[in-house]
């Protein structure tokens, strides 16, 4: 059963966290507004939309993004104050073990981890959809990837290749479409250019030739221009990576399955996002343990020394996560391993610090 001491620490933990995250949100919103105010004015965004659509949906995203970091800083700050005021010494002198002292910290960390999971998979995806739509209209246009040497399977047995694609003119160059049934090529279309009509939602094929193969017979046809519907759109190979932030966990799994079927080269980015939504909340527990172990002892440098060491470790954790995810998206490291390596290594560090902390 929880005791008064547990509620005392949980109250300090959550109260300090809410105060710190609220304060930093106000600061970030002010700086962000000062940076984008020219875009808002030039594009005639209303004050009501700026507040209720953009910043209301921006706040959950920001909280979740920095939740482990501020949890760590929170733990270091109020625990070092308790140590400086000799509260930790009094608690341990009363017969409470150091491991029992960890219980309210872990309860608070689990609560914040559950909040992070809920935000990542329920609140943030629809909020990001509104936020990004507002950004694309009033701040900046979306940046897409996938403009050269596009080769993918758009449906089972149907493959396309584009030497390049211009998003500005909706034009693809050196286009090839192939249909393969039971390992045999049955149809091939080649065109110098294809142009997508966004209003009519069809393709115009220029300077093309078709090859149909049926058993031992082949049919060849040529043409200069024709309008047709093809089983893909530019969105299939011109994608904005920020769109994955608008997908919930189920939608993200379905999207990854479709991209893997197509042979997409960017599937690694989406797999990293999928595993990050579970690993990132878990890092709250890891950083909490490290924070308690670091700041529970009274030292000559006081709170400043604890905060300095804590901030250094937290930024080292974030930097290490960025490095490993880069290896996953641009190298051969498995996305799941890339996302969990920082938790594993810092978890080992936390276990070591806990082992020597009671001494």
C-alpha positions in Angstrom: 0.0 0.0 0.0 1.1 3.5 -0.7 2.1 5.6 2.3 2.2 9.3 3.0 5.8 9.4 1.8 4.8 7.9 -1.6 2.1 10.6 -2.1 4.5 13.2 -1.0 7.1 12.2 -3.7 4.5 11.6 -6.4 3.0 15.0 -5.7 6.5 16.6 -6.0 7.3 14.7 -9.1 4.1 15.4 -11.0 3.7 19.0 -9.7 7.3 19.9 -10.7 6.8 18.2 -14.1 3.6 20.1 -14.9 5.1 23.4 -13.7 8.3 22.9 -15.8 6.5 21.7 -19.0 3.9 24.5 -18.7 6.6 27.2 -18.3 8.6 25.9 -21.3 5.5 25.7 -23.5 4.8 29.4 -22.9 8.4 30.2 -23.9 8.4 27.9 -27.0 5.0 29.3 -28.2 6.3 32.9 -27.9 9.5 32.1 -29.8 7.6 30.1 -32.4 5.1 32.9 -32.9 7.8 35.5 -33.3 9.5 33.3 -35.9 6.4 32.7 -38.0 4.4 35.9 -37.5 5.5 37.2 -40.9 4.2 34.1 -42.6 0.9 34.3 -40.7 0.4 38.0 -41.7 1.5 37.5 -45.3 -0.9 34.5 -45.7 -3.7 36.3 -43.8 -4.1 33.6 -41.1 -6.7 34.7 -38.5 -5.7 35.0 -34.8 -8.4 32.5 -33.9 -7.1 29.9 -36.3 -3.5 30.5 -35.1 -4.5 29.8 -31.5 -7.3 27.2 -31.8 -6.0 25.2 -34.8 -2.2 25.6 -34.8 -1.0 26.0 -31.2 -3.8 24.0 -29.5 -2.7 21.0 -31.7 1.0 21.9 -31.4 1.1 21.6 -27.6 0.4 17.9 -27.3 3.0 17.2 -30.0 5.6 19.3 -28.1 4.7 17.7 -24.7 5.2 14.2 -26.0 8.4 15.1 -27.9 10.2 16.4 -24.8 8.4 14.3 -22.1 11.3 12.0 -21.3 13.7 15.0 -21.2 11.6 17.0 -18.9 10.8 14.0 -16.8 14.5 13.5 -16.3 15.1 17.2 -15.5 12.2 17.2 -13.1 13.5 14.1 -11.2 17.0 15.6 -10.9 15.7 19.0 -9.8 13.3 18.0 -7.0 15.4 15.0 -5.8 18.5 17.1 -5.5 16.5 19.7 -3.5 15.4 16.9 -1.2 19.0 15.7 -0.9 20.2 19.3 -0.2 17.6 19.7 2.5 18.7 16.3 4.0 15.2 14.9 3.4 16.7 11.8 1.6 19.0 11.2 4.6 16.0 11.4 7.0 14.0 9.0 4.9 16.8 6.4 4.8 17.5 6.9 8.5 13.8 6.1 9.2 14.4 2.5 8.0 13.1 2.9 4.5 15.5 1.2 2.0 16.7 3.0 -1.1 14.8 0.5 -3.3 11.6 1.2 -1.5 12.3 4.9 -2.1 12.2 4.2 -5.8 8.6 3.0 -5.8 6.8 6.4 -6.0 9.3 7.5 -8.7 8.5 4.5 -10.8 4.8 4.9 -10.3 5.0 8.5 -11.5 7.2 7.5 -14.4 4.8 4.7 -15.4 1.9 7.2 -15.3 3.8 9.6 -17.6 4.8 6.8 -19.9 1.1 5.8 -20.3 0.3 9.4 -21.0 3.0 9.4 -23.7 1.6 6.2 -25.3 -1.9 7.7 -25.3 -0.7 10.9 -26.8 1.3 9.2 -29.5 -1.4 6.9 -30.7 -4.7 8.6 -29.9 -4.4 12.4 -29.4 -1.4 13.4 -31.6 -2.2 11.8 -35.0 -5.5 13.8 -35.6 -4.0 16.8 -33.9 -1.0 16.6 -36.3 -3.3 16.4 -39.2 -4.8 19.7 -38.4 -1.5 21.3 -37.4 0.3 20.2 -40.6 -2.6 21.2 -42.8 -2.4 24.7 -41.2 1.4 24.8 -41.7 1.1 23.8 -45.4 -1.4 26.6 -46.0 0.0 29.5 -43.9 3.7 28.7 -43.2 5.5 26.5 -45.7 4.8 24.0 -48.4 5.3 20.3 -47.6 8.7 18.8 -48.6 8.4 15.6 -50.4 10.9 12.9 -51.2 11.3 10.4 -54.0 11.9 12.4 -57.2 14.5 10.2 -59.0 15.0 6.6 -60.0 11.6 5.5 -58.7 11.2 1.7 -58.9 8.3 0.1 -57.1 5.6 -2.5 -57.1 2.3 -0.7 -57.0 0.2 -3.9 -57.0 1.0 -7.6 -56.9 2.7 -8.3 -60.2 2.6 -4.7 -61.5 5.9 -2.7 -61.4 6.7 0.8 -62.5 9.9 2.7 -63.1 10.5 6.5 -63.5 13.8 8.0 -64.2 12.7 11.2 -62.6 9.5 13.0 -61.6 8.9 16.8 -61.3 6.3 17.7 -58.6 6.1 21.3 -59.9 5.0 20.2 -63.4 3.4 16.8 -62.4 5.5 15.2 -65.1 7.4 11.9 -65.1 10.2 11.1 -67.5 11.3 7.8 -69.0 8.4 5.8 -67.7 8.0 2.0 -67.8 5.1 -0.2 -66.5 5.4 -4.0 -66.5 2.9 -6.7 -65.6 4.3 -10.1 -64.6 2.1 -13.2 -64.2 3.6 -16.4 -62.9 7.1 -15.2 -63.5 6.4 -14.3 -67.1 6.2 -10.8 -68.6 2.8 -10.3 -70.1 2.6 -6.5 -70.7 5.0 -3.6 -71.0 4.4 0.1 -71.5 7.1 2.6 -72.2 6.7 6.3 -72.6 9.0 9.3 -72.8 6.8 11.3 -70.5 3.7 11.0 -68.4 1.7 14.0 -67.1 -0.8 13.8 -64.2 -4.0 15.9 -64.4 -5.0 16.6 -60.8 -8.5 17.8 -61.7 -9.4 14.8 -63.9 -7.3 12.4 -61.9 -5.8 10.7 -65.0 -2.5 10.4 -66.8 -1.5 11.7 -70.2 1.1 9.4 -71.9 3.4 11.0 -74.5 5.5 9.1 -77.2 4.7 5.6 -76.0 4.8 2.1 -77.1 2.9 -1.0 -75.8 4.0 -4.6 -75.8 1.5 -7.4 -75.1 2.6 -11.0 -74.8 0.2 -13.9 -75.0 1.8 -17.3 -75.1 4.0 -17.1 -78.2 2.3 -14.1 -79.8 3.3 -10.4 -79.3 1.4 -7.3 -80.1 3.1 -4.0 -80.5 1.4 -0.6 -80.7 2.7 2.9 -80.8 1.3 6.4 -80.2 2.1 10.0 -79.6 -0.4 10.9 -76.9 -3.3 9.3 -75.0 -5.2 9.9 -71.8 -5.6 6.9 -69.5 -6.1 5.9 -65.9 -3.1 4.1 -64.4 -3.3 2.2 -61.0 -1.2 4.8 -59.1 -1.0 8.5 -58.4 2.0 10.8 -57.8 1.4 10.4 -54.1 2.5 6.8 -54.3 6.1 7.8 -55.0 6.2 11.5 -53.9 5.6 11.3 -50.1 6.0 13.7 -47.2 7.6 12.0 -44.2 5.7 14.3 -41.8 2.5 12.6 -43.0 3.4 9.5 -40.9 2.8 11.7 -37.8 -0.9 11.8 -38.7 -1.3 8.0 -38.6 -2.3 6.0 -35.6 -0.6 2.7 -34.7 -3.0 0.6 -36.7 -2.9 2.9 -39.8 0.9 3.0 -39.5 1.1 -0.8 -39.6 -1.1 -1.0 -42.6 0.9 1.7 -44.4 4.1 -0.1 -43.7 2.7 -3.3 -45.1 1.7 -1.5 -48.3 5.0 0.2 -48.7 6.9 -3.1 -48.2 4.7 -4.7 -50.9 5.7 -1.8 -53.2 9.4 -2.2 -52.4 9.6 1.4 -51.1 13.0 2.6 -50.1 11.6 4.8 -47.3 9.8 2.1 -45.4 12.6 2.3 -42.8 11.5 5.8 -41.8 8.0 4.5 -41.0 9.3 1.5 -39.1 11.4 3.7 -36.9 8.3 5.8 -36.1 6.3 2.7 -35.3 8.9 1.3 -32.8 9.7 4.8 -31.5 6.1 5.2 -30.2 6.7 2.4 -27.8 10.4 2.8 -27.0 10.2 6.6 -26.4 7.7 6.3 -23.5 9.8 3.5 -22.0 12.8 5.9 -22.0 10.9 7.9 -19.3 11.4 5.0 -16.9 15.1 4.6 -17.8 15.8 8.3 -17.4 13.8 8.4 -14.1 16.0 5.7 -12.6 19.2 7.4 -13.7 17.9 10.7 -12.3 17.2 9.3 -8.9 20.5 7.5 -8.7 22.4 10.7 -9.7 20.7 13.2 -7.5 19.8 11.4 -4.3 23.2 12.1 -2.7 24.1 15.4 -1.3 27.2 16.8 -2.9 29.3 19.9 -2.6 28.2 21.3 -6.0 24.5 21.2 -4.8 21.6 21.4 -7.2 23.6 23.0 -10.0 26.0 20.1 -10.2 23.1 17.6 -10.4 21.3 19.6 -13.0 24.5 20.0 -15.1 25.1 16.3 -15.0 21.5 15.5 -15.7 21.1 17.8 -18.7 24.4 16.4 -20.1 23.2 12.8 -19.8 19.7 13.6 -21.2 21.2 15.3 -24.3 23.6 12.5 -24.7 20.6 10.1 -24.7 18.8 12.2 -27.4 21.9 12.5 -29.5 22.6 8.7 -29.3 19.0 8.0 -30.3 19.4 10.3 -33.4 22.6 8.5 -34.4 21.1 5.0 -34.1 17.9 6.0 -36.0 20.0 7.5 -38.8 21.8 4.1 -39.1 18.3 2.5 -39.4 17.0 4.9 -42.1 20.2 5.2 -44.1 22.1 2.0 -43.2 21.4 -1.6 -42.5 20.5 -1.4 -38.8 17.1 -2.9 -38.0 14.6 -0.1 -37.0 13.5 -1.9 -33.8 17.1 -2.4 -32.7 18.0 1.1 -33.6 15.2 2.6 -31.5 15.8 0.3 -28.4 19.6 0.4 -28.3 19.6 3.8 -26.3 17.1 2.4 -23.8 19.2 -0.8 -23.4 22.5 0.9 -22.9 21.2 3.7 -20.7 19.2 1.1 -18.8 22.4 -0.7 -18.0 23.9 2.6 -16.9 20.9 3.2 -14.7 21.2 -0.3 -13.1 24.9 0.4 -12.4 24.2 3.8 -10.8 21.4 2.3 -8.7 23.8 -0.4 -7.5 26.3 2.2 -6.2 23.8 4.8 -5.1 22.9 3.3 -1.7 26.6 3.3 -0.8 
